[in-house]
Amino acid sequence: FNMHLPSNALPMAFALGILANPGGRRPAGTRPTPLPLAVYTRAAVAACAVGLALFAATVGRADAAWLRAESARRAGDEAARVAHLHRCTELDRARSEPWYELGKIRFRQSHASRDIPPLQQSYLRTAAEAFREAVERHPYDFVSFMMIARCEVDLASFETGDAAAREQLLASAAENFEVARRLAPTKRYLMLEGGDLYYDIALIHAALGEEERSLAAVRASKAQFQRAIDMVGFTGDYNAPRYAGRAKAEELESLLTGRPAPDPDRPE
């Protein structure tokens, strides 16, 4: 049964109603059920049916809000979509999808607001919180864990004067990525995302003159890109982004160590 369909209330209430009179017609010569037991049984069934109907109606309204959000997305009305998604989270508090969609919207808005740092920072915080709500409801949502890590890395770039806050964000980002990787160890694109994530962490440390931390991050980046290359197992255009990612990590490593980068073995 899909409990998100309010029509399920009807067959379930019917089944409960049958339980209130399990024998159908009473055979001749048998004594009737004592009145108090029959009344209590029917009252319990009625209460269950009402509760089920209310639950189904609430979830059905959440489904309607979700569908209205999808319609707003197709129409390009982002403000209406956000409003409907928030309504969906209020009506069905166990659903993770609207929180994930809200996080994606705010993350995208943060990138569109690069020229206004306070607004970008606000969008990033809101996005990270939405993705955390998503994983709280769906602990195996590796994409949301990855997006939390992306938000935290971007937020860390604003903490130029607070080393403790910056390190906390970067450490949390690395931890969330590792959670995502454990949840989806065979996802090739996740390794590519991880390479970019650690590369961005390396850039933050390098910009602040923290060469040792930058070097550790860039080597982690290179390892993720290499893992992505190994997981694909063949060359060609499909693997080109992975080779390009490894090449940029090697270039940054070369700048940090003063040693020339190895010749890139790009696909033919």
C-alpha positions in Angstrom: 0.0 0.0 0.0 1.1 3.5 -0.8 0.1 5.5 2.2 0.6 8.7 0.2 -2.6 7.9 -1.7 -5.7 9.0 0.2 -7.9 6.5 -1.7 -6.2 3.8 0.4 -8.4 5.0 3.3 -11.4 3.5 1.7 -10.4 -0.2 1.4 -8.6 0.0 4.8 -11.7 1.4 6.5 -13.8 -1.3 4.8 -11.5 -4.0 6.0 -11.7 -2.6 9.5 -15.5 -2.5 9.2 -15.6 -6.1 8.3 -13.7 -6.9 11.5 -16.5 -5.3 13.4 -18.9 -8.0 12.2 -16.6 -10.9 11.4 -19.3 -13.5 11.2 -21.7 -11.9 8.7 -25.3 -13.2 9.5 -25.6 -14.9 12.8 -26.6 -18.6 12.5 -30.0 -19.5 13.9 -29.9 -20.7 17.5 -26.8 -18.8 18.5 -26.7 -16.1 21.1 -26.0 -12.5 19.9 -22.8 -10.8 20.9 -23.2 -8.9 24.2 -24.1 -5.3 23.5 -21.2 -3.7 25.3 -18.6 -5.7 23.3 -20.3 -5.0 20.0 -20.4 -1.3 20.8 -16.8 -1.1 21.9 -15.7 -3.0 18.8 -17.6 -0.8 16.4 -16.4 2.3 18.3 -12.8 1.2 18.0 -13.2 0.5 14.2 -14.8 3.9 13.7 -12.0 5.6 15.5 -9.4 3.8 13.4 -11.3 4.6 10.2 -11.5 8.3 11.1 -7.8 8.5 12.1 -6.9 6.8 8.9 -9.0 9.1 6.8 -7.5 12.1 8.5 -4.0 10.8 7.9 -4.7 10.0 4.3 -6.3 13.4 3.7 -3.3 15.2 5.2 -0.8 13.2 3.1 -3.0 13.7 0.1 -2.8 17.4 0.6 1.0 17.1 0.8 0.9 15.2 -2.6 -1.2 18.0 -4.0 1.3 20.6 -2.8 4.1 18.6 -4.4 2.3 18.4 -7.7 1.7 22.2 -7.6 5.4 22.7 -6.9 6.2 20.6 -10.0 3.8 22.6 -12.1 5.4 25.8 -10.9 8.8 24.4 -11.8 7.6 23.7 -15.3 6.1 27.2 -15.5 9.4 28.7 -14.3 7.7 30.3 -11.2 10.4 29.7 -8.6 8.8 31.7 -5.9 5.6 29.7 -6.2 7.6 26.5 -6.3 9.4 27.3 -3.0 6.0 28.2 -1.4 4.5 24.9 -2.4 7.5 22.9 -1.3 7.4 24.6 2.1 3.7 23.7 2.3 4.5 20.1 1.5 7.1 19.9 4.3 4.4 21.2 6.7 1.8 18.7 5.6 4.1 15.6 5.5 6.9 16.0 7.9 8.4 12.6 7.1 9.0 13.3 3.4 12.6 14.1 2.4 12.1 15.1 -1.3 10.8 18.6 -0.7 13.7 19.4 1.6 16.2 18.2 -1.0 14.5 20.3 -3.7 14.5 23.4 -1.5 18.2 22.8 -0.8 18.9 22.6 -4.6 17.0 25.8 -5.2 18.9 27.8 -2.5 22.3 26.3 -3.6 21.6 27.4 -7.2 20.6 30.9 -5.9 23.8 31.1 -3.9 25.8 30.7 -7.1 23.7 33.3 -8.9 24.4 35.7 -6.0 28.2 35.7 -6.1 28.3 39.5 -6.5 26.4 39.9 -3.2 28.4 38.0 -0.6 26.0 38.4 2.3 23.1 37.1 0.2 25.2 34.2 -1.2 26.2 33.3 2.4 22.6 33.4 3.5 21.5 31.1 0.6 24.3 28.7 1.4 23.2 28.4 5.0 19.6 27.9 4.1 20.6 25.2 1.5 22.8 23.4 4.0 20.0 23.3 6.5 17.5 22.0 3.9 19.9 19.2 3.0 20.4 18.3 6.6 16.6 18.1 7.0 16.6 15.8 4.0 19.2 13.4 5.4 17.4 13.4 8.8 14.4 11.9 7.1 16.3 9.8 4.6 19.7 8.8 6.2 20.8 6.9 3.0 20.5 10.0 0.8 24.1 10.2 -0.3 23.4 13.0 -2.7 22.2 15.3 0.1 25.3 14.4 2.1 27.4 15.4 -0.8 25.5 18.7 -1.2 25.9 19.5 2.5 29.7 19.1 1.9 29.5 21.4 -1.1 27.7 24.1 1.0 30.1 23.8 3.9 33.2 24.3 1.6 31.6 27.3 0.0 30.7 28.7 3.5 34.3 28.1 4.7 35.6 30.5 2.0 33.8 33.3 3.8 35.5 32.5 7.1 38.8 34.2 6.3 39.2 35.7 9.8 37.9 32.9 11.9 40.3 29.9 11.6 38.4 27.7 14.1 35.1 28.2 12.3 36.7 27.6 8.9 38.4 24.4 10.0 35.2 23.1 11.5 33.3 23.7 8.3 36.1 22.0 6.2 36.4 19.1 8.5 32.6 18.6 8.4 32.6 18.8 4.6 35.2 16.1 4.4 33.3 14.0 6.8 30.0 14.4 5.0 31.7 13.5 1.7 33.1 10.3 3.2 29.6 9.4 4.5 28.2 9.9 0.9 31.1 7.7 -0.5 30.4 4.9 2.0 26.7 5.0 1.1 27.4 4.8 -2.6 30.8 3.3 -3.1 30.2 2.4 -6.8 28.9 5.8 -7.9 31.5 7.0 -10.4 30.3 10.6 -10.6 30.5 10.8 -6.8 34.3 10.3 -7.0 34.4 13.1 -9.6 32.5 15.3 -7.2 34.8 14.3 -4.4 37.8 15.3 -6.4 36.4 18.8 -7.0 35.4 19.1 -3.4 38.9 18.4 -2.1 40.4 20.6 -4.8 38.3 23.5 -3.6 39.4 22.8 0.0 43.0 22.9 -1.2 42.4 26.3 -2.9 41.0 27.7 0.3 44.0 26.6 2.3 46.4 27.8 -0.4 44.8 31.3 -0.5 45.3 31.6 3.2 48.9 30.4 3.0 48.3 27.1 4.7 50.5 25.1 2.4 50.6 21.8 4.4 46.8 21.6 4.7 46.5 22.6 1.0 48.9 19.9 0.0 47.0 17.2 2.0 43.7 18.3 0.4 45.1 18.4 -3.1 46.5 14.9 -2.8 43.1 13.7 -1.5 41.6 15.4 -4.6 44.0 13.6 -6.9 43.2 10.3 -5.3 39.5 10.8 -5.9 40.0 11.7 -9.5 42.3 8.6 -9.9 39.6 6.4 -8.3 37.0 7.8 -10.7 39.3 7.0 -13.7 40.0 3.5 -12.4 36.2 2.8 -11.8 35.4 3.7 -15.4 38.0 1.4 -16.8 38.2 2.8 -20.3 39.4 5.9 -22.1 37.6 8.3 -24.4 35.5 11.4 -24.1 33.5 10.0 -21.2 36.6 9.8 -19.0 38.0 13.2 -20.1 36.6 15.2 -17.1 38.3 12.8 -14.8 41.7 13.2 -16.5 41.2 17.0 -16.6 40.4 16.9 -12.8 43.5 14.9 -12.0 45.6 17.2 -14.2 44.5 20.3 -12.3 45.1 18.6 -9.0 48.6 17.7 -10.1 49.2 21.2 -11.3 48.3 22.7 -7.9 50.4 20.0 -6.2 53.3 21.1 -8.4 52.9 24.7 -7.4 52.8 23.8 -3.7 55.8 21.5 -3.8 57.9 23.2 -6.4 58.3 20.0 -8.4 57.1 19.7 -12.0 53.8 18.0 -12.6 54.0 14.6 -14.3 53.1 14.4 -18.0 49.3 13.9 -18.2 48.4 10.5 -19.7 45.2 11.8 -21.2 43.2 9.4 -23.4 44.0 9.2 -27.0 
